[in-house]
Amino acid sequence: MPNRTITSKSTEKIPAHVPVYNMLYADIVNGLYKDGSQLPSETSLTEKYGVSRNTVRLALAILNEDGLIQKSQGKGTLVTYRGQGNLANTPHIFNPIIQCAKEEIEAIDISYNYGPPTEVAQSRLGIKATEIVMASNNVYSSGGKPVGHAFIQIPVKHINDINVNLHAEDEVSNLINKTIFEMAESAKMTFRLVYAEENITTFLQIQANEPVIYIEEILFNARGEGLARCKLYFLPDKYEISISI
């Protein structure tokens, strides 16, 4: 283990915003403020807890970081806590662009074609240049606006292993967004913060150089064969990415 310099600073005084945070956290988790409801105004919370407005703002800032609340223009501060759910029943491999959205994905726009794999796809999926892949651009929308984009490549040989009608839009959507993840036995994920370029700004309807969460997820079957390469782009304020390992 490398030598590290460790510095410790402690104070007996608890910051004023911590009790306020704890009380609001408990109220949200226990259902006093339900998912989708509006949190009381900063003025109301200041009066309720007998603290300064700055103290309330610090508590709210941490709740926002924790993904329990979100400020919405024209609507105030909304609760975005859906509960922990039963982690035992959560699939170990899933499509995070749907599963981790703060608000339900209401629409998916899919455009796909077939062709030879790119050199990167050949390397990531361990396939030959002569193989054919399905390549799909998907835009995921919530509240009438795009919140995520995915570019997914699937070797056709794996699609042939299952009964999918490639002429039916709903079956193709199910294949790309659910089935291929359910077929996977393992996955390799790479996370990065990137700045949107033209290919992403078009899909997400954002300005160039805006920060975007990027995940490359490679799915593998039980034989270790590459099932799919998924390039996923998320608007940071629209997602709470949580993965159990």
Stockholm file with secondary structure:
# STOCKHOLM 1.0

chainA/1-245         MPNRTITSKSTEKIPAHVPVYNMLYADIVNGLYKDGSQLPSETSLTEKYGVSRNTVRLALAILNEDGLIQKSQGKGTLVTYRGQGNLANTPHIFNPIIQCAKEEIEAIDISYNYGPPTEVAQSRLGIKATEIVMASNNVYSSGGKPVGHAFIQIPVKHINDINVNLHAEDEVSNLINKTIFEMAESAKMTFRLVYAEENITTFLQIQANEPVIYIEEILFNARGEGLARCKLYFLPDKYEISISI
#=GR chainA/1-245 SS CCCCCCCCCCCSSCCTHHHHHHHHHHHHHTTSSCTTCBCCCHHHHHHHHTCCHHHHHHHHHHHHHTTSEEEETTTEEEECCCCCCCGGGSCSSCCHHHHTBSSCCCEEEEEEEEECCCHHHHHHHTCCTTSCEEEEEEEEEETTEEEEEEEEEEEHHHHTTSCCCTTCHHHHHHIIIIIHHHHCSEEEEEEEEEECCHHHHHHHTCCTTCEEEEEEEEEECTTSCEEEEEEEEECGGGBCCCCCC
#=GC SS_cons         CCCCCCCCCCCSSCCTHHHHHHHHHHHHHTTSSCTTCBCCCHHHHHHHHTCCHHHHHHHHHHHHHTTSEEEETTTEEEECCCCCCCGGGSCSSCCHHHHTBSSCCCEEEEEEEEECCCHHHHHHHTCCTTSCEEEEEEEEEETTEEEEEEEEEEEHHHHTTSCCCTTCHHHHHHIIIIIHHHHCSEEEEEEEEEECCHHHHHHHTCCTTCEEEEEEEEEECTTSCEEEEEEEEECGGGBCCCCCC
//
